[in-house]
């Protein structure tokens, strides 16, 4: 009888251990999935983007960045479509600013340049139509990849 009780205890320990390991595995998978990089796909080109959702993130944008690679960018997300203004305050390199509404590009600002010095008046960039997202990429890439008004985009892992 004692052998039977020991066998049951061992099986219960194995079962509980298996449940704990399985639960930890599920948590690990969920963590990995939550950390996947957001990608913007446009004209067969993929950009890995940082996402600016909060007001603070939107204010800072790329201004604390010294450069971005050709396949990188920043995506700004807004709650509803509107005429959102952008400027190049504290920016260190030129960018293309791409305004998006839904999955269509509504305006492309080519080669927005950073201010020469901190005392100058900053140019304010606005879209031709309302947008609910804005993609910033390295200057010249919109022309290089034929990104223009009406182009469809796809966003993965937002």
N, C-alpha and C positions, 0 to 999 in steps of 0.2 A: 504494500500500500504506500509506503514511504517513497518508493521509486516512482510510483505513479504521480504522487504529489510533486516531487522534484521535476518530473518531466513536464507537468502542467505549468509550473512556475517558470521553467526555462522557456517554454513556448510563449508564455505571456510576455516575458522580457524581450524575446525576439520580435514579437508582434508590436510591442510598444516602441522598440528601437527602430523597426521598419517604418512605423508611422511618423516618428520624429524625423528620420532621414528623408522620407518622402516630403514632409512638410517643409523642411529646410531646402530641399531641391526646388520645390514650387516657388518659394520665396526668392531663391537665387535667379530663377528664370524670369520672374516678374521684375526683379531689379535690373537685369540685363536688358529686358525689353523696354523698360522705362528710360534707359540711358542711350537708346539708339539715336543716332544722329538724324536730325531733320534734313531732308534733301528737297531741293527745288529742281524739277526737271523741266527744261525748256529746249525745244529744237534738238533733241538727242544729247544735250549737254546737262550734266548733273553738277549742282552746287551744294556742298555741305554748308549748312547755315546755322549760325547762332540765332536764337529766336528772342526778340524783344517784345514782351507782353505787358510788363508793368510800366507805369509812367516813368519811373526812375531809369529802367533799362532803355526806354525810348529816348529819354533826354541824353543819356550817355552815348548810345549808339556805338559807332566805331571810333569815337573820338579818343579813346584810350589805347587804340591799336595803331601800331606804326606801319603795318602793311598786311595785306591778305593775299593768299595764293590765288591762282587763276580759278581754282575750283571751289573757292570759299566765298562766303558772303554773310549778310545779316538780313533776316526777315522780320519786319515789323508787322504785328497783328493788331487790328483795331476791331472794336465790337460791332461797328456798323459803317457802311460806306459814307464817305464825306470827302471834302477837299483838304486833305492833310498837307500842311506845309513842312518843308525840310530846309535846313540850312547847313553850312559846313563849319559851324563853330568848333574850334579846337581840333579840327581834322588835320591830318598830316599827309594825306595823299588824295589824289583825285579818284572819283568813283562815277559809276553810272547808277542813276536812281530810276528804278522801274516800278511804276504804280500799277497795281493789279486790283481788279474787282471780280470777285468770284474766282474763275479760272482763266480770265482773259486780261491781257495787258492793255491798259488804257492810255498810258503815257510813258515815254522813255526820255529821260534827261541824260544826254551823252556828256561825259567828261566834266562833271561838276568839280570845279577846282577848289582846293582849300584856300582860305584867305592868306594873302602875302604877309600881313602882320596883324596883330591883334587890335589895331586901332581903326581899321577900315570898316566900311559898311558891309554887312554880310548880305549876299544875294539870297533871296528866299525862293525856293522851288515849289511849284504847285502843279497838280495834275490837270489835264484838260477835262477829265471827267472824274466823278467820285471814285474812290478806291477804298478797299478794306484791308489791303496789304501793301507793303512796300518792300522791294528787294533791292539791297545795295550790293554791288559787285565792283570789281576793279574796273577802272576807266578803260574804255575801248572794247570791252568784251561784248557789249550789246551789238555793236557793229560786227565784230568778229563772228559771232554766232547768229547773226541775222535776227536778233530779238527786237521786235517792233510792235507797234499798236496792233491789237487783234490777235497776237500770238497766244496760243493756249499754253498754260503751265499746269504742272502736276506737283503736288506737295506730298511727300511721304514722311511718316513718323512725326506728325505735328503734335 
